[in-house]
Amino acid sequence: MTWHLTSDVETFAATAGTFLSDLANPASNALYPRPGYRPIEDRAVVEFSP
């Protein structure tokens, strides 16, 4: 998936691309800086049930 996003950003001369990753997975997160991705912000999803 990272390869596809990177390819699309380059193909369409975009200046940005966004994807979400699991912060609990350090193995995959270690790969993202290699093509130049950098973290911008952390988010949390909170769900409430009745």
N, C-alpha and C positions, 0 to 999 in steps of 0.2 A: 504494500500500500504506500509506503514512504517513497518507493521508486516511482510509482505512478504520479503521485503529487508533485514530486520533483520534476519529472518529465513534463507534466502539464504546465507547470510554472515556467519552465524554460521554453517550451513550444509556443506558448501564447505571450511570451515576454511580460509575464505578470511580475509584480514587485513583491507579492506576498502570497502565502498559502497557509492554510490552517488545518491542523489535525489535532486530535486529542489522544493522549496516551495515559496509560495506567502508571501512576507514580510508584506503585508497589512493585513494578517490574524493572529493576535496575539493569538487567541484562539488555533488554531492548532499548531502554532509554539511553544507554551508553552509546548506541549507534547513531542517534539523531544528530549530534554535533558534527559528525564526519562530513555530511553533505552541506553543512552550514546552518542547520536549524538551531535556534536558540530559544530557551524558555521565555515566555512573556509574562504569564500569570498562572496561578494555580486556581482551580475552581473546585467546589464541592457540590454534589447533588444531594439534596435533602428531600425525602419524601415523607409526607404525613399521611397516615391512614385513619379513617374514622373509627 
